[in-house]
Amino acid sequence: MSEPTSHHPLPGQFRLTRLQLVNWGTVGGYKDIPIDPRGVLFTGHSGSGKSCLLDAYSLSLLPTYDQNFNASSDRTARGTKQASRTLVDYVRGAWSESNDENEQSEKRYLRGAKPTWSAVAATYEDGHGSVTTAVVVKWFTGTSNDVGSLNTTHLLHDDHLSLGHLDEWAQANFARNWFSKNYPGARYDSQTDYLREFSRRIGLGESNTAQSLLGKAKAMKNVGDLNQFIRTNMLDEPATGVDYLAEHDLYDLLESYQADSGATIVMVTHDLSAARYHASKVLVLNRRVHGYGSPDVVMTEECLEQAFGHRHHSHALSV
């Protein structure tokens, strides 16, 4: 356990405090970037490396299907996941692209035609002395530029970890057992297992929604359809993924919190029984507002038929 972080804005919540890179894109060698847990601004002209840093962070945080590299300059329609940079580009260090004599795209690499490696480490602290460092290492053992030849391993370390120590591993011809010897129990070859444990350690829970939302927030220019973004990332129904008993416990907890705090709780649900029994006000929506008020006023057969187009709703109230 490390010393508590004195300037942590919310002790108990894990915040990013350090980002390290080795051979990432056109960034050669080792870079160690401190991150203020209260917030940080990356600024600079086009091409200065802002997206490069954010994409490195994506590598440690997101599953492959959400790693939308260089999303801040992605101009494709409606937030598609097509990206203008690839993982191979970053590991090999692509710096130029042009057409050859056959009009075929040809890239130039800083670390091409030889074995090479890249690594990213993101360190999180909770302000009470608990630290987790998430590490992703990528390497080519030969001259291939094919993503299928790219090797990967992941580490989760309960303290600060310097990527400078990985030089020893690279000098040992990328021996996988080096990690087991130097960081026993910290290595994950499966991205799924790595991300599951990472989420547990820093308090993201078991849902992938939080990570996906962080990935989108990283590059808001690529949100696309704002309505779809909110529905997909921010409006989970309260009882999503829980069983019947846990659902009732959840609603009891929400009702107790509301009674104690006086807070207004906004709930989105397709479950008419949840709306009837747990809401003090109900807004019935289907392309337009069909009713608003207390459940006994709006959850009538007439209102529900108008909204959803058929009769005999089991949770309609007779009037």
Residue, then its C-alpha position, 0 to 999 in steps of 0.5 A: m500500500s502506498e502513501p495516501t494521496s493528499h490532493h485526491p478530490l474524492p477519497g475512496q474512488f479510484r482515479l487515474t494518476r499516472l500514464q506510461l508509454v513505451n514505443w507507442g506510435t511515433v512516441g519512441g522509448y519510455k514516457d512517464i506522464p503524471i495525471d492529476p486526479r482532479g483532472v487534466l487537460f491535453t492541449g496542442h495543435s493538430g498532430s501534436g499527439k493528443s489522440c496518441l495518448l488517449d488511444a494508449y489509455s484506451l488500450s488499457l481500459l477497453p475491450t478490443y471492439d470498443q478501442n476506436f483509435n483516433a476517434s477525435s478525428d474520425r469523421t465517419a457517419r453516426g459514430t461508426k467504429q471504423a478508425s483511421r489508426t490501427l493497433v499495428d500502426y501504433v506498435r510498429g510506429a507508422w509515421s507516413e502513408s503513400n501510394d506505391e507505383n501500383e497505387q497500393s497504400e504503403k506505410r512507413y514505420l519507425r519500428g518496421a521489419k524487425p522484432t519490436w514491442s509496445a506497452v501502456a500502463a495506467t495507474y489508479e489510486d483511491g486516495h487512501g493508499s490503495v493502488t492498481t496499475a493496469v498494463v498491456v504489452k504488445w509485441f512482434t517477434g518477427t518482421s510481420n505487420d499482420v495483426g494475427s502475428l501480434n502477441t499480447t499479455h496483460l498485468l494487474h499489479d497492486d502498486h506502482l509499476s515502472l514500464g522501464h523494468l520491461d526492458e529486461w523482458a525484451q532483452a530476454n527475447f520476449a520470454r513469457n515466463w519472465f512475467s510469472k517470475n517477476y510479477p507472480g499472479a499478476r499476468y492475464d493472457s485473456q483480455t476478458d479475464y483482465l478486464r473483469e478483474f480490472s473492473r472489480r478492483i477499481g469499482l466499475g462493477e460487472s457491467n460493460t456499460a461503464q467502460s463503454l461510456l468512458g470510451k465514448a467520453k474519451a472522444m465526444k466528437n464521435v458520439g454520432d446520434l446523441n439519442q442513441f448514445i444516451r439510450t445505449n450508455m446511460l439509461d439502463e433499466p433499474a433491474t437489468g441483469v438481476d433476479y426477481l428477489a434482487e429486483h425487489d431489494l433494489y426497489d426497496l433500497l431506492e424507495s428508502y433512499q428517496a424517503d430519507s433524502g427527499a431526492t427525485i429519482v428518474m427511472v426508465t422502464h418497460d415494466l408496467s408493474a414496476a411503474r405502477y407499484h414503485a413510481s409516484k408519477v408516471l410519464v407514458l411515452n411512445r413517440r409522444v406523451h400519452g399521459y402524465g400523472s400518478p399511476d391511478v390517473v395514467m395507467t388506465e386501459e384507455c391510456l395504455e391502448q392509446a400508447f401501445g395500440h392494444r387492449h387488456h393490459s394486465h397492469a391497467l387500473s380500472v376507472 
